[in-house]
Amino acid sequence: QVIAANHHGVWNETGATCAFQIAPFFHETWMFYGLCAGIALALVGGLVVWRVGELRKVHRLEQQAAITDERSRIARDLHDGLGADLSQLTLLADLATGEHARKLSSTSRQVTRDLRELIWLANPANDNADGLVSRACQTAEDLLRDARIQCHIDLPPRLPQHGLSLDQRRNLLLVVREAVNNIIKHAAATEVWLRAKGGEDRLQLAIEDNGRGFDPASIRPGTLGLASMRQRVESLGGSFTLESRPGAGTKIALELKLAPKR
């Protein structure tokens, strides 16, 4: 409000007025205060969520470590206890004579082989592609040796060290065993080749024989053995292929995509 006087000294008692307002800076507004409060709450909430996630991760790792220790203990107990008893039973059966004794010997050997595979599956040290291929080769050699069929193993110098789950190892090993059993029962083969190849994210296995072969078109859809093998591989996200023709042997190949290294 302003008042003034003229040159005669007469004052304007009413005066003149002018209204104005000075706007605050942004950091002085309630909007800024609310924004700061929201950011602070978001940071605190994010920190809480991150911490809870870390605690859950630690808990999962502790559970996995406990499961791994328990699997190792079970594998040792099976090997040292039941494994030793079955080995002694097999030895006693071999010393016996007669048809029943030979049947007992064959059965005890099969049970011992099954137990060894169970111990291998239970052992966490074998949770990798290299261990799987080694065990698959051992299984094929054992089965083919008993059937007096020559077995050739073709492996690269190095195989992927990617981890495999228990379900992956079990299904792939069962596929190899089923394929070898089919060769023994139906192929009339004298030689078998087991080949493996591995890349950064792939594992390939192939089993080939020089047996009588067959026409794949003549196989009825859903034939238990082949259908089971295909289903096992495809359930793991892999691919299963079969190549055969009469008089030219049979080749079974499977490919599995490996998870990234951890």
C-alpha positions in Angstrom: 0.0 0.0 0.0 1.4 3.4 -1.0 0.4 6.9 -0.1 1.9 10.1 -1.7 1.8 13.9 -1.5 1.7 16.6 -4.2 3.8 19.7 -4.4 1.3 21.6 -2.2 1.8 19.0 0.6 -1.5 17.5 0.2 -1.4 13.8 1.0 -3.5 11.1 -0.5 -4.9 9.4 2.6 -6.4 6.5 0.8 -3.3 5.5 -1.0 -2.9 3.0 -3.8 -2.7 -0.8 -3.4 -1.1 -3.5 -5.5 -1.5 -7.2 -4.6 1.2 -9.8 -5.6 2.4 -13.3 -4.5 5.9 -14.8 -4.6 5.7 -18.5 -5.6 7.9 -20.9 -3.6 10.7 -22.9 -5.1 9.8 -26.5 -6.0 11.8 -27.9 -3.1 9.6 -25.7 -0.8 6.3 -27.1 -1.9 4.1 -29.8 -0.4 4.3 -31.7 -3.6 8.1 -32.0 -3.2 7.7 -33.1 0.4 5.2 -35.8 -0.6 7.4 -37.0 -3.4 10.4 -37.3 -1.0 8.2 -39.3 1.4 7.1 -41.6 -1.4 10.7 -42.2 -2.6 11.8 -42.9 1.0 8.9 -45.4 1.4 9.7 -47.1 -1.9 13.4 -47.4 -1.0 12.5 -48.9 2.4 10.0 -51.3 0.8 12.5 -52.3 -1.9 15.2 -52.9 0.8 12.8 -55.1 2.7 11.8 -57.1 -0.4 15.5 -57.6 -1.3 16.4 -58.7 2.2 13.5 -61.2 2.3 14.6 -62.5 -1.1 18.2 -62.9 0.1 17.0 -64.8 3.2 14.8 -67.1 1.1 17.8 -67.7 -1.2 20.0 -68.6 1.8 17.3 -70.9 3.1 17.0 -72.7 -0.2 20.8 -73.1 -0.4 20.8 -74.5 3.2 18.1 -76.9 2.2 19.9 -78.0 -0.9 23.1 -78.5 1.1 21.2 -80.6 3.7 19.6 -82.7 0.9 23.1 -83.2 -0.7 24.5 -84.3 2.6 21.6 -86.7 3.1 22.0 -88.1 -0.4 25.7 -88.7 0.2 25.0 -90.5 3.5 22.3 -92.7 1.9 24.7 -93.6 -1.0 27.5 -94.5 1.5 25.1 -96.6 3.6 23.7 -98.5 0.6 27.2 -99.1 -0.8 28.7 -100.2 2.5 25.7 -102.2 3.8 23.4 -103.6 1.2 26.0 -103.5 -1.5 28.4 -105.7 0.4 25.7 -108.2 1.3 24.6 -108.5 -2.3 28.2 -109.0 -3.4 28.6 -111.8 -0.9 25.3 -113.3 -2.1 26.5 -113.2 -5.8 29.8 -114.9 -4.8 27.9 -117.7 -3.0 25.6 -118.2 -5.9 28.5 -118.5 -8.3 30.0 -121.2 -6.1 26.7 -123.2 -6.2 25.7 -125.6 -9.0 22.5 -126.4 -10.8 19.9 -124.5 -12.9 18.4 -122.8 -9.8 21.8 -121.7 -8.7 22.5 -120.2 -12.1 19.2 -118.4 -12.0 20.0 -117.1 -8.5 23.4 -115.9 -9.7 21.9 -114.1 -12.6 19.2 -112.5 -10.5 21.7 -111.4 -7.8 23.9 -109.9 -10.4 21.0 -107.9 -11.8 20.0 -106.7 -8.3 23.6 -105.7 -7.6 23.6 -103.8 -10.9 20.3 -102.1 -10.0 21.7 -101.2 -6.6 24.8 -99.7 -8.1 22.8 -97.5 -10.3 20.6 -96.4 -7.4 23.7 -95.5 -5.4 25.1 -93.6 -8.4 21.8 -91.7 -8.7 21.8 -90.9 -5.0 25.4 -89.6 -5.0 25.4 -85.7 -5.6 28.9 -85.9 -7.0 27.4 -87.4 -10.2 25.0 -84.5 -10.9 26.7 -83.5 -14.2 26.7 -84.5 -17.9 30.2 -86.1 -17.7 29.1 -88.4 -14.9 25.9 -89.4 -16.8 27.9 -90.4 -19.9 30.4 -92.4 -17.9 27.6 -94.3 -16.1 25.7 -94.9 -19.3 28.9 -96.4 -20.9 29.4 -98.6 -17.9 25.8 -99.8 -17.9 26.0 -100.6 -21.7 29.3 -102.4 -21.3 28.1 -104.5 -18.4 24.9 -105.6 -20.2 26.6 -106.3 -23.5 29.4 -108.2 -21.8 26.9 -110.6 -20.2 25.3 -111.0 -23.7 28.7 -111.6 -25.3 28.3 -108.6 -27.6 31.3 -106.4 -28.4 30.9 -102.8 -27.2 32.7 -99.8 -28.7 32.8 -96.5 -26.8 33.5 -93.3 -28.7 33.8 -90.2 -26.5 35.3 -86.8 -27.0 38.3 -85.7 -24.9 36.0 -83.4 -22.9 32.3 -83.4 -22.1 30.2 -80.5 -20.8 30.4 -80.0 -17.0 26.8 -78.7 -16.8 24.8 -79.9 -13.9 21.9 -82.4 -14.5 19.0 -82.9 -12.3 18.2 -86.3 -10.7 15.2 -86.7 -13.0 17.3 -86.0 -16.1 20.0 -88.5 -15.1 17.5 -91.2 -14.2 15.4 -90.9 -17.4 18.5 -90.7 -19.7 20.1 -93.7 -18.0 16.8 -95.7 -18.3 16.7 -94.8 -22.0 20.2 -96.2 -22.6 19.4 -99.3 -20.6 16.2 -99.9 -22.6 18.0 -99.4 -25.9 20.7 -101.9 -25.0 18.2 -104.4 -23.8 16.3 -104.1 -27.1 19.5 -104.8 -28.9 20.2 -107.9 -26.8 16.7 -109.3 -27.2 15.8 -108.4 -30.8 18.7 -107.2 -32.9 20.9 -110.4 -33.1 23.9 -107.9 -33.2 27.5 -108.7 -32.7 28.8 -105.2 -32.2 27.4 -102.0 -30.6 28.7 -98.5 -30.7 27.9 -95.9 -28.0 28.9 -92.3 -29.0 28.6 -89.1 -27.1 29.2 -85.5 -28.1 28.8 -82.3 -26.2 28.8 -78.6 -26.9 28.3 -75.4 -24.8 24.6 -76.1 -24.3 23.9 -79.6 -25.9 24.5 -83.2 -25.0 24.1 -85.8 -27.7 24.1 -89.6 -27.2 23.8 -92.3 -29.9 23.5 -96.1 -29.7 24.1 -98.0 -32.9 24.2 -101.7 -33.7 25.0 -104.0 -36.6 22.0 -106.2 -36.1 19.1 -107.3 -38.3 17.4 -103.9 -38.2 13.7 -103.3 -39.1 11.4 -101.1 -41.0 10.3 -98.3 -38.6 7.1 -97.9 -40.6 6.1 -101.4 -39.6 6.2 -100.6 -35.9 2.8 -100.0 -34.4 2.4 -96.5 -32.9 2.7 -96.7 -29.1 5.0 -99.7 -29.0 5.9 -99.8 -25.3 9.7 -99.8 -25.5 10.2 -97.1 -28.2 7.3 -95.0 -27.0 8.6 -95.1 -23.5 12.1 -94.0 -24.6 10.7 -91.2 -26.7 8.4 -90.0 -24.0 11.2 -89.9 -21.4 13.5 -87.9 -23.7 10.8 -85.5 -24.8 9.6 -84.9 -21.2 13.1 -83.5 -20.5 12.8 -81.1 -23.5 15.1 -83.2 -25.7 14.7 -84.8 -29.1 14.6 -88.6 -29.9 15.3 -90.0 -33.4 15.3 -93.6 -34.7 17.0 -94.8 -37.8 16.8 -98.4 -39.0 16.2 -100.6 -42.1 16.2 -104.3 -42.5 19.7 -105.8 -42.6 21.4 -102.5 -41.8 21.2 -102.3 -38.1 19.6 -99.6 -35.9 20.6 -96.3 -34.6 19.0 -94.4 -31.7 20.0 -90.8 -31.1 18.9 -88.4 -28.4 19.8 -84.7 -27.9 19.3 -82.8 -24.7 19.6 -79.0 -24.2 21.7 -78.3 -21.1 21.0 -75.6 -18.6 23.5 -72.8 -18.3 26.4 -73.4 -15.9 25.8 -72.1 -12.4 
